[in-house]
Amino acid sequence: MPEWLKKTLPPLIFGLALILGWELLTIITDADPRIYPAPSEVLSALFSNLSEVFRNAKITTLEMVLGFIFGATIGISLGIILAYSRIFRSAVYPWLIVSQTIPIPAIAAVLVIWFGFSIVPKVLVVVMIAFFPIAVSTVDGLKAVDPEMVQLMRTFGASKARIFREVRIPVALPYIFTGAKVAAAFSVLGAVFGEWVGAKGGLGYLLLLKNRAVNTDEVFAIILALSILGVGFFGLIVLIERLTIPWYHKARQLEGVQ
């Protein structure tokens, strides 16, 4: 059996079992579809409103991608500074942790007051969610370098820039991508939080409208669309990771064989 099939088959079977169980439960209990819709009704609602969902999904996707790009840029840059400056790390790192204890909806509301109902508040909310795991993983990756390897490079007269480029970055990249995958998964939540507070479009905005109208099947359909969006974005980061550091995945496969 191919390796990709071994990894894909168990979660696929588990997911199908959950969906089948959900469908059977609605049939057995004769559940009210307005309160407890069956998966078949959710799919029907999704396809019935596909153009509306797609139109709003484009807005949410743009917010996610822009927020992730800015968040990753800030996170990696901040992580490099934190890894290289002990004084800066001791002064700033605790405040990074404090920043993650602030309720995102509260900040999103303030951002809407400042910037209005434009795309800016939603992107900033995603930035706030995305930068932290990337910054922390960047620090951990840069500090995970073997000191003996660094000392060996210095013995051969390598500059700090060359050590950073040829030693520290290759070691740190798997850590950075781990943080990026976490950030990608949570970027969907950031965009939705921003849209809940104030928006004129997006899946989060559409979700509120359908929820107020008690269209439960359409609510679940939008949740399904958000899940597909999040999984797709996560998969894109995984694909970029495999293309960027193929040697890392080959090493892991060899370790698995052993």
C-alpha positions as CSV (number, residue, x, y, z in Angstrom):
1,M,0.0,0.0,0.0
2,P,1.4,3.4,-0.9
3,E,2.6,5.6,1.9
4,W,0.1,8.4,1.1
5,L,-2.8,6.0,1.2
6,K,-1.7,4.7,4.6
7,K,-1.8,8.2,6.0
8,T,-5.0,9.2,4.2
9,L,-7.2,6.1,4.7
10,P,-7.6,6.1,8.5
11,P,-8.8,9.7,8.9
12,L,-11.0,9.3,5.8
13,I,-12.7,6.2,7.1
14,F,-13.1,7.8,10.5
15,G,-14.7,10.9,9.0
16,L,-17.0,8.9,6.8
17,A,-18.1,6.9,9.9
18,L,-18.9,10.1,11.8
19,I,-20.9,11.5,8.9
20,L,-22.8,8.2,8.4
21,G,-23.5,8.0,12.2
22,W,-24.8,11.6,12.1
23,E,-27.0,10.8,9.1
24,L,-28.5,7.7,10.8
25,L,-29.1,9.5,14.1
26,T,-31.2,12.2,12.4
27,I,-33.2,9.5,10.7
28,I,-33.7,7.4,13.8
29,T,-34.6,10.4,16.0
30,D,-36.6,12.1,13.3
31,A,-34.8,15.3,14.2
32,D,-36.1,18.7,13.2
33,P,-33.9,19.8,10.3
34,R,-34.1,23.4,11.5
35,I,-32.4,22.4,14.7
36,Y,-30.4,19.3,13.8
37,P,-29.9,19.0,10.0
38,A,-28.5,15.8,8.5
39,P,-25.2,15.9,6.6
40,S,-27.1,15.4,3.3
41,E,-29.2,18.5,4.1
42,V,-26.0,20.5,4.9
43,L,-24.5,19.5,1.5
44,S,-27.7,20.4,-0.2
45,A,-27.7,23.8,1.4
46,L,-24.1,24.3,0.5
47,F,-24.7,23.5,-3.2
48,S,-27.9,25.6,-3.2
49,N,-26.0,28.6,-2.0
50,L,-22.7,27.9,-3.7
51,S,-22.4,31.2,-5.5
52,E,-23.1,33.2,-2.4
53,V,-20.7,31.1,-0.3
54,F,-18.0,31.4,-3.0
55,R,-18.4,35.1,-3.3
56,N,-18.0,35.6,0.5
57,A,-15.3,32.9,0.7
58,K,-13.1,35.1,-1.7
59,I,-13.3,37.9,0.9
60,T,-12.4,35.7,3.8
61,T,-9.6,34.1,1.8
62,L,-8.1,37.5,1.0
63,E,-8.2,38.5,4.6
64,M,-6.5,35.2,5.7
65,V,-3.8,35.3,3.1
66,L,-2.9,39.0,3.6
67,G,-3.0,38.6,7.4
68,F,-0.8,35.4,7.2
69,I,1.8,37.0,5.0
70,F,2.1,40.1,7.2
71,G,2.0,38.0,10.3
72,A,4.7,35.6,9.0
73,T,6.9,38.5,8.0
74,I,6.6,40.1,11.5
75,G,6.9,36.8,13.3
76,I,10.1,35.7,11.5
77,S,11.7,39.1,11.8
78,L,10.8,39.4,15.5
79,G,12.0,35.8,16.1
80,I,15.4,36.5,14.6
81,I,15.8,39.6,16.7
82,L,14.7,37.7,19.9
83,A,17.1,34.9,19.1
84,Y,20.1,37.1,18.6
85,S,19.5,39.7,21.3
86,R,19.3,38.4,24.9
87,I,18.4,41.8,26.3
88,F,15.6,42.3,23.7
89,R,14.3,38.8,24.4
90,S,14.2,39.3,28.1
91,A,12.4,42.6,27.7
92,V,9.9,41.8,24.9
93,Y,9.2,38.0,25.2
94,P,7.0,38.3,28.3
95,W,4.9,40.9,26.6
96,L,4.4,38.7,23.5
97,I,2.9,36.1,25.9
98,V,0.7,38.8,27.5
99,S,-0.5,39.9,24.0
100,Q,-1.9,36.4,23.5
101,T,-4.1,36.6,26.6
102,I,-6.1,39.5,25.2
103,P,-9.5,38.4,23.9
104,I,-9.4,38.7,20.1
105,P,-13.1,39.8,19.7
106,A,-12.4,42.8,22.1
107,I,-9.4,43.9,20.0
108,A,-11.3,43.4,16.8
109,A,-14.0,45.7,18.1
110,V,-11.5,48.4,18.8
111,L,-9.9,48.0,15.4
112,V,-13.2,48.4,13.7
113,I,-13.7,51.7,15.6
114,W,-10.3,52.8,14.4
115,F,-10.3,51.6,10.8
116,G,-14.0,51.2,10.1
117,F,-15.6,48.4,8.1
118,S,-12.8,48.0,5.6
119,I,-10.6,45.0,5.2
120,V,-7.9,46.5,7.5
121,P,-9.3,45.4,10.9
122,K,-9.8,41.8,9.7
123,V,-6.3,41.6,8.3
124,L,-4.9,43.0,11.5
125,V,-6.8,40.4,13.6
126,V,-5.3,37.6,11.5
127,V,-1.8,39.2,11.9
128,M,-2.2,39.2,15.7
129,I,-3.1,35.5,15.6
130,A,-0.5,34.4,13.0
131,F,2.6,36.2,14.1
132,F,3.0,34.6,17.6
133,P,3.4,30.9,16.8
134,I,5.8,31.8,13.9
135,A,7.8,34.1,16.1
136,V,8.1,31.5,18.9
137,S,9.0,28.7,16.5
138,T,11.6,30.9,14.8
139,V,13.3,31.6,18.2
140,D,13.3,27.9,19.0
141,G,14.6,26.9,15.6
142,L,17.5,29.4,15.7
143,K,18.4,28.4,19.2
144,A,18.3,24.7,18.3
145,V,21.5,24.9,16.3
146,D,24.4,22.7,17.5
147,P,27.0,25.0,19.1
148,E,29.8,22.8,17.9
149,M,28.7,23.2,14.3
150,V,28.7,27.0,14.8
151,Q,32.2,26.8,16.4
152,L,33.5,24.7,13.6
153,M,32.3,27.2,11.0
154,R,33.9,30.0,12.9
155,T,37.2,28.0,13.0
156,F,37.1,27.9,9.2
157,G,36.7,31.7,9.1
158,A,33.0,31.8,8.3
159,S,31.3,35.1,8.8
160,K,28.1,35.5,10.9
161,A,26.1,36.0,7.8
162,R,27.4,32.8,6.3
163,I,26.8,30.9,9.5
164,F,23.2,32.3,9.6
165,R,22.6,31.4,6.0
166,E,24.2,27.9,5.9
167,V,23.7,26.6,9.4
168,R,21.1,28.4,11.4
169,I,18.4,28.9,8.7
170,P,18.4,25.2,7.5
171,V,18.0,24.1,11.1
172,A,15.3,26.7,11.9
173,L,13.2,26.1,8.8
174,P,11.4,23.0,10.0
175,Y,10.5,24.9,13.2
176,I,9.4,27.9,11.3
177,F,7.1,25.8,9.1
178,T,5.6,24.2,12.2
179,G,4.7,27.6,13.5
180,A,3.4,28.6,10.0
181,K,1.1,25.6,9.9
182,V,-0.4,26.5,13.3
183,A,-0.8,30.1,12.1
184,A,-2.5,29.0,8.9
185,A,-5.0,26.8,10.8
186,F,-5.9,29.7,13.1
187,S,-6.0,32.4,10.4
188,V,-9.5,31.3,9.5
189,L,-10.6,32.0,13.1
190,G,-9.0,35.4,13.0
191,A,-10.8,36.4,9.8
192,V,-14.1,35.1,11.2
193,F,-13.6,37.0,14.5
194,G,-12.9,40.2,12.5
195,E,-16.0,39.7,10.4
196,W,-18.2,39.0,13.4
197,V,-17.4,42.4,14.9
198,G,-18.0,44.4,11.8
199,A,-18.1,43.5,8.1
200,K,-20.0,43.9,4.9
201,G,-19.0,40.5,3.5
202,G,-17.1,37.3,4.2
203,L,-18.0,33.8,5.5
204,G,-18.1,35.0,9.1
205,Y,-20.5,37.8,8.2
206,L,-22.6,35.3,6.2
207,L,-22.6,32.9,9.2
208,L,-24.1,35.6,11.4
209,L,-26.8,36.4,8.9
210,K,-27.8,32.7,8.6
211,N,-27.6,32.1,12.3
212,R,-30.0,35.1,13.0
213,A,-32.4,33.7,10.4
214,V,-32.2,30.3,12.1
215,N,-31.2,28.6,8.9
216,T,-29.3,25.8,10.7
217,D,-28.5,23.8,7.6
218,E,-27.0,26.8,5.9
219,V,-25.0,27.6,9.1
220,F,-23.5,24.2,9.0
221,A,-22.8,24.6,5.3
222,I,-20.9,27.8,5.9
223,I,-19.0,26.0,8.8
224,L,-18.1,23.3,6.3
225,A,-16.9,25.9,3.8
226,L,-14.7,27.5,6.5
227,S,-13.3,24.0,7.4
228,I,-12.5,23.4,3.7
229,L,-10.8,26.8,3.5
230,G,-8.7,26.2,6.6
231,V,-7.7,22.7,5.6
232,G,-6.8,23.9,2.1
233,F,-4.7,26.7,3.5
234,F,-2.9,24.3,5.9
235,G,-2.3,21.9,3.0
236,L,-0.8,24.7,0.9
237,I,1.7,25.5,3.7
238,V,2.6,21.8,3.9
239,L,3.1,21.7,0.2
240,I,5.4,24.8,0.3
241,E,7.3,23.1,3.2
242,R,7.9,19.9,1.2
243,L,9.1,21.9,-1.8
244,T,11.3,24.2,0.4
245,I,13.0,21.6,2.7
246,P,12.7,18.2,0.9
247,W,15.8,16.9,2.7
248,Y,14.0,17.2,6.0
249,H,11.1,15.0,5.0
250,K,13.5,12.5,3.4
251,A,15.4,12.3,6.7
252,R,12.2,11.8,8.6
253,Q,11.1,9.0,6.2
254,L,14.4,7.2,6.7
255,E,14.0,7.5,10.5
256,G,10.6,6.0,10.2
257,V,11.9,3.0,8.2
258,Q,14.6,2.4,10.7
